[in-house]
Amino acid sequence: MIDGKRQVIWSAEFHPFRLPSPDLWRDVLQKLKASGFNTVALYFDWGYHSPKQDVYDFTGIRDMDRVLTMAQEEGLYVITRAGPYVNAELSRGGFPGWLVNQRGRARTDDPAYMAAADEWLTRIDAIIARHQINNGGSVILHQIENELALTTPAQRRYMNHLYAKARADGLTIPLFHNDQGRNGYWVPESSKVANVVHGPNDLYAFDGYPGGTCTVQGKPTRGSAAPDWGYYGPGGAKGGASASPDTPAFLAEFGGGWFDYWGSNGGYECNAIQRGKRFQRVFYGTNLANGIDIHSVYMGYGGTSWGWLPAPVVFTSYDYGSAISEARELRPKAEEMKQLGGLIATVPDLAGMVPAGAAVASSPNVQVYHDRNPESDARFLMVTHKPSNGTTDDRFTITADLPDGRYTFPATEPMRLNGFDAKWLVAGVNVGGQRLVYSTSELQAALAADGGDLMLLYGRAGESGETVLRYTSAPQVRVLDGQATSLFDAAKGDLRLTYPHAGRAVVRIEGGGRTPLTLVLADEAEGARYWRQGPALVRGPALLRSAVAKGGTLALTGDTREETPLELWTPAALRSVTWNGASVALKPTAIGSRVATRPLAGPAPVTLPALTWRSAYGSPEAQPGFDDSRWQVAEGKPYASITARPDGQPNLSMDAYGFHDGDVWYRGRFTGTPDAKQLALFYGAGGSGMLQVWVDGQFVGQNELPAGLPRPITTGGARFDLPAGAQASGEHVISVMVRNNGHNWDLDSDDFHKEARGLISASLEAPGGRSFAIPIAWKIQGKAGGEDLPDPARGPANTGGQYGERMGWHLPGFDDAKWQAAATTVQPGTTWYRSRFTLAMPKGQDATVAVAFGDTASPRSVAKYRASIFVNGWNMGQFIAHVGPQRVFPIPEGILNHRGPNSIALAVISDGAPGDVLEPVKLVTLRNVRGGVSVSPVAAPTRPDQLIQEK
């Protein structure tokens, strides 16, 4: 209950750190609101804000005050999820890099770990506390830990500490933990349920991702039926017998898609279908019928794991198959979410419903969940196949005792459930001044204005609909558009309307003891064209962002994909209308609406320039004469990794030396001997990570870790034959570059995030693999400055230890005038490519531009290379040509200057073999609309001299 009023909390997840353009946070929040959500769930990434212990940044792209303010301004409640551990397919699960060097076990009451966690919590809690609903904000719930399955006494003490810490920091809203599945971990102490693990939190929440997968071929499967995690499941209690029947049923994460992995065939579009239209009808509707009144979809917008944010299990794109794509496009599944969200907003009686008496379907292949509101007796009838993943074509009626009497309905033509589908029906509901006895159409929106009511109902195209309304006497019925018939039962006071769902019908009903009613009866596609915002119901645009009345003017903002008619219903007092600030001339229609005399303009075409390249070799560290005098000596640092290393080996782990993200270089020196035939290396590099090796400047090979899921191989060993010159007496130099593709998460609370990255061991071997005691003296260099960031605006995830990164070659202000035209062959190692171009996007348009590599129809290529993509100095992802699947990389406006100069720098790693060269690279447009939000360039350094830490 909020302010004494019961609410269904209908939420979707959004990660601000996966969209490094703060102005676009508002775009996503507006799209979530327009898609029917009343709440947004926000994860916060501890490591994103803290490059070094006791150093925190909440400015620029890390301004969490700003995103919470935006959410409130857009009319959204907020669920905050601040960790300390969040998982979220992030490197280290959101822990900062410096935490890897702690010996104490994370996610326990180890004093060093809890002191570190308190550093973070003190700062993020202070921000959240200011935005609590009790302090005038819109934050209503707060998560204190995520998916902590193990329940040792040390973890219980840790959970007690987190709860007490949140309260001490001024968080007065309900606190919860998110269980990884409905296991009964950390059920509130107040619960009397046995065989669960009790905890200090106020609410029990869990997550679930049921419903099938996508095959290797990219085909969706339906998998299991929708689970009954509530009233209709085992035990019959809200939350089920194994969970928490004494607290509101709470799904903190429910599958809105699924993440994709290195080496797949590209599953995001498949996931958008598999957990898309119809899946949402069946699964989300089943959750609602089961009394799960706090429900959050993961993800609502997935975004981009830019830079070195991603864990080894995922690549750059975190599109997730969400309702809003990575390119910020509303997918078709968003239309279905808008219709369900519209029902929840229109019928507040859905909050707090409990099972009602049986509602019997005439077909054995159909089941009906029948719920009632204990206070108003309003009904919700959720209709699915039996089981719900059935795909048959069935016709049926329903018999039920409803608030207005016992009915078998429809009275005319039976309902139809054709294929994998569900219906969200309501009965015995007061909507405005009307009494809806029942309807076989689904209720999407209602509007009360000028002493009358408007209702929008919809159904599947080609199916018949039946709606019954209650009156004290026979009303006057006029069909203003389309087809409909009516029959009044004077004994009951029931007015029955029958009609086909075909385009749109409009019916006007007056008299009968009620205020006038206009019914818009639409098929599903027609219903999706309507938006209910503010004091208006609007038909037409691709997106309605806002509808604000001021004086006699209604100001509409939104997007159009093409030239679009505009129709709206509003109070008569709103005489004038503007669209994105421009006045719109209107004329009345015969059905009571007003239409624009001219259509809304669509976007102008976008023309993108071709890219031309200059290049330079970027692995001077491979040469024996390279000056590494300022590099750190790799030897005696304390070792905190869980990865065992052979006795006698120095600590080579990159983290021990303050290098936590991206690439790291090692240079080792040894004295030559005739037995030095091979070099054996053991290393950690994350999913699809790799290393390259040179001896005395001669490339001796590379090794790559294989892609895979659900846990990719993240460490590996390799042996390299040494060149003959390495057996000569004197000093020899080994150069090794390790590509670290992220630290493991800590999902099982086993310190898996402390698995070593970089070299773990290195030894010279004689023929037959026999090691011998020739020491190798190592030095190490990663990102410039290590934990002391020379570029705090872009933050710790932006760069690694490539020479070009340390020298600022990725920045737009770098002078590449002396570079050569791009070569068609490359040396082993890293070659940098730079291109400059200018964009001139039409004003008032929102386009998503992407960088595309080679044949975008194929998930991988024959050429073997990888490229880090820097746009105006921002690392917007990693492309691995021969692993895939991602070949197209969206670049958000703000990072990309849509109306001015830009630069792209590519750090391309290759073995130098013929054909292993950069494929054609181009700019492509993924979406283009007229509208959008105002976006400013994201401020960050542009001059290399601000970043250079070595000469």
N, C-alpha and C positions, 0 to 999 in steps of 0.2 A: 504494500500500500504506500502511495506517495501522497502526502497531504490529505490523508483520509480517504483516498480514492484508489480502488483496485486497478492495477495496470497489468496487461500482458507486456512483458519486456521483450521486444522483438528486435534483436541486435545483429550486427554484422561486424566482423573483425577488419581492422585497418591498421597498418604499421607505418607511422610517419617516417621512420628511418628507411623505409624502402621506396620513398619518393623524395629525393633531396632537392625539392623545389617547393618551399613552404607555401607560396601562393596557390599551388595546385592542391594543397590539402583541402582548401575550401571546395574546389571542384569535386573531389571525391566525396566529401561530406554531403554536399548538395545532391549528388547522385545517389548516395545511400538513402537520404531522406526521401527523395523522389521515388525511389524503388520500394518504398513501403516500410522502411525500418524506422523505429522511433528511438533507437539506441545504437551507439557505436562502441565496440570494445577495442581498447588500445593497449598493445604491448609496448613496453619500454625496454630498450636494450642497454644494459649497464655498460658494456664495453664500448658502445657507440659514444658515450659521454665521458669516458675515463681512459685516457691513454697511459696514465701513470698513477700509481697509488697516491691518493689525496689530491689529484688534479681532476677537475670536473668542468664540463663546458655545457651550458644550456643556452647558447646563443645561436643565431643563424638557423641552420638546418636542424639544430638540436633544441630549438626553443619550444619546450613542451607547454609552457604557459600559453603560447600562441595557439597551439592546436586545440587545447582545452577551451580556450576562449572562443575559437571558431566553432567548435562543436555546439556550444551553448547558443551562439548567435544563430546557428542553423536549426535550432530547435530540437537537438538530439540529447537524450540522456547519455551518460558515459559510464562504461565499466573499465576501470583501470587495472592493468596487470603488470606489475612492476618487478616481478621476480622475487628475490635476487636471480633465480634461474627461470628462464622462460622457454628454452628449447627453440621453437619457432624455426627449425632448420637453419639456425645461425651458427657460425663458427663459435665453438665453446658453449653453445646454447645460450649465448648472451653474456657470459662471463667476460670480464676484461682480460686482455692478454697477460697482464702482470700477475693475475691470480694463479696462472699456471705454475708459477714458481713457489707457491705456498706448499709446504710439506703436509700441513694438516688437511684432513679430508673435507672436501666441500660438502655443503648441504647437511652438515651435522653441527653439533654445538662446540666444535673445535674453536678455541678462543681466537686464534688468528683469523680463521675464516669469518667468524661472527663479527669481529671488529671491522674486517673489510666490508662485509655486507652492510653493517651499520653506517659506514661512510656513505655508501650509495643511498641507503634508505633515508637517512637524515635529509639528504638533498631532494630526492624525488618525492618523498612524502610531504615535504613542505610545499611543493608546487601543487600536488594533488589536494592537500588540505584546503588550500585557498579556493579550490574550484568545487568543493563538496556542495551538494544541494542544500545542506544545512547552513552553508556560508554564502548562499546566493548563487552558487554555480549549478552545474548539472551532473556532477559525478554522484552516482547512486550506489555503486558496489565496488569493492576493491579486493583483488586477489593477492594473497600473501606468499604463496608458493605454487609451483606448477608440477603436476604429475610426479609427486614424490611418493613412490610406491613402497619402498622399504620403510619399515616402521620400527626401528631400533630405539632403545631408550635415548640414545644420543640425538636421534631425529625428533623424538617427542620433545625433548628439551629445546631443540632448535625451533620447532614449531611454536612452542610456548613463547620463546623469545621473539619470534617474528610478530606474533599477535600483540604481545606487550609493547613491542617497539612501535607498531602502527598506532596503537592507542596513545602511547606517550608522545608521538609526533602529531597528535591532534586529529587523527582519522576517526570520526565518530560514526561513519556509515557502516553497514554490515560488511564483515570480512569473510572471505571464503578461500578454499583451496580447490583446485581443479584436479580431480582424480582421472588417471589415465585408464578410462573404461569404468564401467559401473561396478567397482570392486568393493566399495564400502570403506575406503581409506579416508580417514580424517572426517568422520561423521561428527557433528557437534556433540559436545558433552551432554547437552540436554536430551539427546535422543535416548530412548530406552531400548533400542534395537540391539539384540545380541549378535555375536559373531561378526562384528565390524570393528574397525579401529577408530577409536574416538580421538578427537583433537580439539584444540581451543577455538576453532573458527566458529562463526555464527551460522553459516550456511554450508550445506554439502552440495558440491557441483561435480559434474563428471563430463567427459567428452566421449564422442562416438563417431565412427566413420563407416557405417554399414552400407550395403547396397551395391556390391559388385565392383568391378575394376575395368580397366581398359587392357585389351590383349596386346601382345607384341605387335600385331598388325595394326594397332590403333583402332580396334573395334570395341564399342562399349558392351559390357555384359550387365545383366540385371542382378545377378547374384541372389542374395537372400531377400525375403520379404521384410517390410519395415518392422523393426522390433517394437514390442509393447513395453516401453521403459516407464511404466507408470500404472495408472488405474487398471488397465486391462492385461497387465503382465502378472507373473507369479506373485502371489500374495495379495494382489489387488490394491495395495496401498500406493499412494502417490510416492513415486521413487522406487516402489517395489520392496519386497521383504528384505532384500540384502542391502538396502541403502538407507535412506533417511525419510521415513514417512511423516516426521514431525516438522519438517521444514519445506518451504516451497520447492517443487521440482525444478531443477536448474541444470540445463545443458550448457556448459560454458564454451564448448566447441562442438558443433555438429557439421558434418561434411558439406561444405559448399564447393568441393572439388578435391584435388589431391596434388601433392607436389610431384615433380618430374625429376629424373636423375640422369647423370652422365651416361651416355651410350644408348639411351632409349631411342625409339623412333619418333619421339615428339608426341607427348600425351595430353597437352593442355586443351587442345580443341576437343579431343575425345572426352576428357574429363568434364568439359563444359557441357557436353551432351549427356554423359553418363549420370552426372549429378546436376542435370539441367531440367528443362521443362519436363513435366510428368513425374520425374524423380522428386522434385520439390513438392508437387501436389501430394504424392503418396506419402513420402517420408516426413516432411514437415507437418503436413496435416495430421498424420498419425501421432506425432509428438504433441501437437496441440490438443488432440482428442484425449490423450493420456494424461492431461493436466500439467504438461511441462510448460509453465507460464513464463519462465525465464529461459530464453532460447537464443543462442548466439551462433550465427553461421560463420564458419571458418573456411575460406576467407570471403569477405565482401568485395575487397579489392586486394589483390596479392602484391602487385608492384614488382620491383626490381631489387634483387640482392646485389647491388652495385659494389664495385671495388672488391674487397676481400671479406665482405659480410657473410657469404654462404658457408654452411657446413659442408663437409665432404660429400654428403648425400645429394646435394642439389647443385645445379649450375646457376648461371646469372639470373635467368628469368624466374620469378616467383609468381607467374601469372595465375597458377593454381586452378585454372578452369573456372575462375570466379565470375559472378554476375557482371562485374566490371572488369574488363580485360586489362592486361598490363598497359596497353595503349590508351586506357581510360575510355574504352568504348562500351556502351551498354549492350550486353549480349541479349539474345532472345529470352534467356532464362530470367533476366531482370524484369521482363514484362509480367511473368508469372508471380514473381516476388511482389511486384507492385500491386497485383490483384489480391494476393493474400494479405499484404500489409493494409490494403484498403479495407478489407473485411474487418481486420482487427481494430482499425481506427473507427470504423463506422458502428461496430457493435461492441461497446466496452463491456457488455455483459459476458463476453467470452472469458474475461478474467475471473478466476476462481470457480470455474465450472467443475461439477462432479458428475459421475455416471448417473444417468436417468434409467427409466425402465427400458425393457427390450424394445428395439425397433427392428422389425423382421422384414427382410427382403424376400421377395417371391422367388428369386433365383438362388439355388444353392451355391452358385459361383460368386455371390455378392455378399459382403458383410457391411453392417452399419454400426459405427460407434455413435452412441446417443448420450449426449451430456446435457446438463441443465445448470443454470445459475441458481444457487440456493435462495437468493434474495428476490430475484425477479421472475424466476422460472423460465427464462429465455432458454432456447434450445440450440444446440449445435449438432448436426448430423454429418459425420464424416463417412463417406461411402467409398469403399475400395473393393477390389476383387478379393476372393477368399481362396488362397492367400493373396496378399496385396501385390505380389509381383506377377500375378496372373495376367495373361494377355488375350483372353478370349473376348468375344463380342457378345454381350449379354443384355437382354431387355428385362426389366423388372419393375415392380412397384414396391413401396414401403408401407408397412402398417405400424402405426405407433400411436400411443396416447400422448397428445401434444397439449400445451396449455389451453388451447381453444377447442379441445375435443379430440375424439378418436378419429383418425383419418387413415384411409388407404389411398395413397397418392403416387403418381398423378391419377386423376379421375378419368382422363382421356387416354392419350397415347402413352405407353410405358416409357420410363426413362431408359437410357442406353449407356452402358459402360463398355467402351470399345477399345480393347487393347490396354496396355499399361497406363492407368489413369486413376483419378480420384475426383470426387466432387465435395466441395465445402458448402454445405447447405445450412441455413438457419430457419428457425420456426419460432412462433410465439414471441416475436421481437418487436419492441416499439422503436421506430425510426422516425425521429422528428415527431410530427403529429399523426403518424400512420401506425396501423397495427398490421404487421406482416404475419399472417397465420402460417403460411409456409410458401416456399418457392422451390421449384426444381432448377431454377436458374441460380447463379451464384451472385451474391451481393458484393459489389466492388466499391461503391461510393454513394454518398448522400450529401445533400446540400439543402439547408433551410434558408429561405430568403423571401422577403416581401409577403409574409403570411402564408407561404406555401412551401411544399417540399419537392425535392427532386431526388430520384433514386436511379442508379445505374446498375442493371443486372445483365449478366452475360451467360453464355453457354456454348457448347461445341457447335460449330457450323454444321447445319444439316439436321440437328436434333431439335425436337420440339421442346417448348418450355411451358410451364404452368405456374402461375402465381396467384395465391389467394390472399385477399385483404379483407379486413373486418370493418363493417359499417353498421350504423343503427338503422339506416333506411337505404333504399336503392339510390346509388349515386348516378350522376351523368357521366358516361364514358364516351370519349371521342378519340378515334385513331387518327393522329395527325400525320403519321408517316409509317410506311410499311404495312404489315399485316398483323392483325390480332382480332380475336373474338372474345366476347365477355358473356357471362351468365351470372345472375344474382340469385342467391338462395335466401329468400326473405326469412325463412324459419331460423337459419343460423346467422344471418347477416353477412354471409360470405359472398364476396365478388370474386369470381374465378375468371382469370384471363388465360387464354391459350394462344400460342403464337409459334412460328418457326424462328430458330436462331439463324437468321440469314441477313447479313449486313446489319441494318438497324431498323427497329420500329419504335415509334414514339406515341405514347398513349397519355391522354390528359383525363384526369378523373376529378370531378367536382361534386360537392354536396355530400349527402349521406352522413352528415354529422361530423365531418372532418375537414381539415384545411385542404385546399387543392393540392393535387399530386400530379407531377409529371414523371412518367416512367420511361426511361431509355432502355430498351431491350435489345441487346447486341449479341452478335456472335463473338467468339473469343478474340479474333484478330481486331475487330472493330473496338471492343472494349479496351484493348491495349493502347489505343490511340488517345485515351482520356487520362487527364491528370487532375487530381484533386489537391489544390493548394490554396491556403488562405480562404478568402470568401468567394472562391470561384471553382467551377468545373470547366476545364479547358480541353478542347479536342484539337489535335493537329500536330504540334511540333514534336520533334524527336525527343526533346527533353524540356520539361518546365521546371526551372530552378526555383522560382519564387513568384508569389502573387501577393503584392502588398497594397493595401488600400490606404490612401491618404487624401483627405478631403473627398472630392467627387471623382478622383482618378484611381484607377487600378493599374499599377505598374507591374508588368509581367517581364520576367527574364527567362531566357532559355536558349536552346539550340535548334537549328534546322539543318538537316542533311541535304535538303533539296527545296525547291520552291514548294511551299506548304500552305494550304488553306488554314484559317484560324476561325474557330467557333467557340463561344463561351456562354456560360450561364453565370450571372452575377446579380447581386441586388441592383434594383433600378437606380438607386442613388449614385452608383458608380457610373457616371454618364460618359466618362472618357477613359480610354485605355492606351497605354504605351507598351511597346515591345522593345526591349533592350534600349529604352530611352527615347525611341522614336514614336511619334503619335500614330495611332492606327484608326483609320476611318471604319466605322461599323454601320451595319444596317440590320434591322430586326428580321426574324424569320417567322414563318407560320407555326413553328413548333415551340416558340417561346425563347429561343436562343438569339444571340447576335453573331453575325459573321463579318469578317473583315471584307471590305469591298475589293481589296487586292490581296493576293497571297503573300505570305511572308517570304522574303528573298532567301534563297539558298546560298551556299558558299561559292565563291569564285574558284576556278581551278588553281591548283598549286603547281608551280614550275620549280623544279629543283636542279641545281647545277651539277654538272659532271665533276668528278674529283680527279685532280692531277697530283702526282706525288713526287716528293724528294726523299732521299734516303741516306742513311749513314749507318755504319757498323757500330754496334753497341755493346760488345763484349771485350773491351780491352783488358779486363781482369784475366783473360785466358793467356795473355802473353807473359813470359817469364820476367820481363823487365818492368812490369807494371808496379807502380809505387804503392805498396800497401802499408807503409810505415805508420799511418794513422789508424789502421784497423786494430780491433781488439785481439789480444792473444787468447786463444781458446784452450783453456786448461783447467784452472782450479775453481771455477764457479760451483756453488752448491748445486746438487742434482736433486730435483724434486719430481722428475718424471716417473710414471709408472712403468716405463719401458726399460727392461733390463739391458745393460750393456756389458760387454766382456770386461773382465778384470784388466786393469792396466790402461784402459782407454781414457783419454781426457773427456771432460764434459763438452760435447760438441753441439748439444741441443741449442737451437737458435733462440729459444725463449729465455734461456739463462743469461743471454747477453742483451736482452731488451728488444729482440727482433721477433715480433709475434705474427706478422702478416706478410703475405706475398713472398717474393723471392729472397734468397740469401746466398751469398758467395762465400766460399772457403778457398784459402790458398795454403797449401801444405808444402813443406820443404823436407827433403830426405837426402841422405847420402847414397849415391849409386853403388850397386853391387851386382855381380853376375847372376845372383839368384833372384833378383827383382824382376819377375816375369809377369806377374798379375797384380792388379789392385782390386781388393774386395771391399765393397762398401755396403753398409746397412743404413737405411735412411727412412724417415717419415715424411710423407708429403701429401697426405689427404687423398680424396677421391680423384683419380686421373692425374695425380701429381707426377713429377718426373725429376730427373737430374741429367746434367751433361758434364762430361769430364774431358779435360785437356791435361797433357803431360808435356812440359817444356814447350808449350804453345801449340802442340800437335793434338788435334781432336781425336780422342780414342773411343768415343761413343756416348750413347745416352741410354737411359732406362726409363720406362713409363709404368706406372701402376695401372692395373686394368680397371675399367669402369664396371659398375654393377650395383645391385641393390639387394636387400634394404640397407645392409652395411657394406659399403665398398671396401676393398682392400686398401689400407691407408699406410702400411709400411711395407718395405720390400728390400731385397738384397740384389746385388749385381756384381759381376766380375768383369774386369776389362783387361785385355792384354796390353802390356806396356810396350811402347816403341823400343827398338833395340838400343837407342841412345840412353835409355834410362838405366841400363846396366853399367854404364861408364862411371868411373869414379868422379867424385865432385858432387856439387849440390844440384838437385833437380827440383822442379816446381810442379805441383799438382794443383790445378784449378778446377773447382767443382761449383756448379750452380744448381741449387735445389729449388724447384717450384713447389711451394707449399699451397695446396688447394684447400686450406682450412683445417682447423682443429675439430676433433670429434665433439659431439654433444655429450652431455652427462646425464642422459635420460634415465639410466638405471642407477644413478647415484653411486657410481663406482670409480669416480675420478678418471673416467675414460677421456675427458678433455685434456688430461695431462699426458696422454701419449706423446712421445717425443716427435718434434718436427725438425727438419734439417738432417744433417748427418748424425748418426748414432754411434757408429764405429767405422774405422778404416784401418786396413792392414795390408801390407805388402806380402805377396805369396810367391813361393818358389814353385817349380813345376809339380803338378799333382795336388796343388791346393795347400801345401804345407806353409803355415805362417812362420815368420821368423822375426826376431826382435830388432828390427830396424825402426827406430822411432820416426814419426812424422810430426813436425812442429807446425801447428795449425794457427791461422788467423781467420777472423770472421768479420763480415760486413753485411748488414741488412739495410733496411730503410734509413735514409739520412736522419740522424738525430736519435734513432731508436724510439724510446718512449718520450723523448723531448721533441715534440713535433715542430718542424719548421713551418708547417702549413696547418694550423689548428682549424681554419675555416673548413677545409675539406675533411680533416680528421684522420684518425688512425687507420681507417680501412682503405684509404685512397691509394697509397703507394706501397711498394715493396723495395727490394734492394737492387734492382737493375741500375746499371751505371747511368742510363739516360734519365731514370727517375731521380737519382741523386743529383744529377746535373741540371734538372729542370727542363729536359727536352720535351716533356709532356705538356708544358705550359704554353698558353697562346702567345705570350710575349717572347718566347725563345727565338733567337735569330738563326734561321736555318739557311741563310743566303749562300753559305759555302757548301751546303750539301749538294750531292749529285742528283741528277734525274734518276728515278727509281730503276734499279737494275733488275734484269730478268733472272739472274742467278744470285744466290746468296751463299755466304759462308756459314759454317756451323756456328751456332750461338744465336744472338739476338741482333736483328736488323730493325732499325727504326724507320718508319715512314711518316711523313707529315704532309698534310694538305690544308690549304686555306681556301675559304669560300665565303660568299656573302649571301644571306637570305633576305628576301623582301616579301614576306607573307602579307597578304591583304589584311588591313586592320579590321578588327571585329571578328576575326576568325580564329578557330582553335583547331590546329592540325597536329597530328603526332607524326614526327619524322623519325626514321630509323636508319641505322647503318646496316647494310646487307652484304653478305659475303657469298660470292660464287653462285651456284645453282641452288636457289632457296627452296626448290621443290624436293631436294634430297636432304635427309638428316645428316649425312656425312659425305666426305669426298675422299678421293684416292690420295690426294696431296696430304702429307703429314706435316702439320705445323700448328702453332697456336699463337693467338694474338691478344694482347691486352689493349683495350679500346679506350683512349683518352679523348674526351670531347671538351674543349676549352679548359683542359687541365683536370677534368673529372674522369676518374676511372669507371666507365659505365659497363664494364663486363669483360669476360674472357670467352674467346671463341677458340674451340679446338676442332680443327677441320675434320680430322679423321675419327673423332669420337662422337661429336654432336651431342644432342640433336639441334641445338639452337644456332641459327644462321642469321637471324634478324634481331637487331638490338634497338628497341625504342629508346629515344633520348627525350626526356621531358623538357618542355619549354622552361626557361629559367636557367637550365644548364646549357641548352642550345639557344642561341640568340636568334629569334625568328625574324628580326628586322635589323640586321647588322652583320658584322664580320664574325667568323667562327674559325676554329682550327680543329683538326682531328690528328692525333698522333697514335700510331699503332706500333707496339713493341712486339715484333714477330719472332718467335723462337722456332728454329728449324735445325735439322741435322745436316743441312747443306746438300742433301742428295738431289739429283736431277728431278725436277717436278715438285719438290717439296718447297714451293714458293707461294707467296701471297696470291690468291685468286683475285679476280676483279672485285672491287669494292664500290658500292654505290649508295646514294641516299634514296630512300623510298618513303612514300606517304602511306601510313597505315589507316588514318582516318582524317576526315576534314569536315568541319561543321562551321556554320556561321553562329557565333555566340561565344561561349566560354566565359572564363573569368580573366580579370586583368593579372598579368604575370610580369614581374620584374626580374632582371638577371640576378642570379644568386651571387652575392659578393664573395670574392676569394682572390688571393694573390695571383698576379699574372706574370711577374718578372722572375726569371730564374735566379737572379742574385739574392732574392729573399729566401731561397731554399737551399742553396749550395752549402754543403757542410764540409766538403773536401775539395782539394785542388787536383 
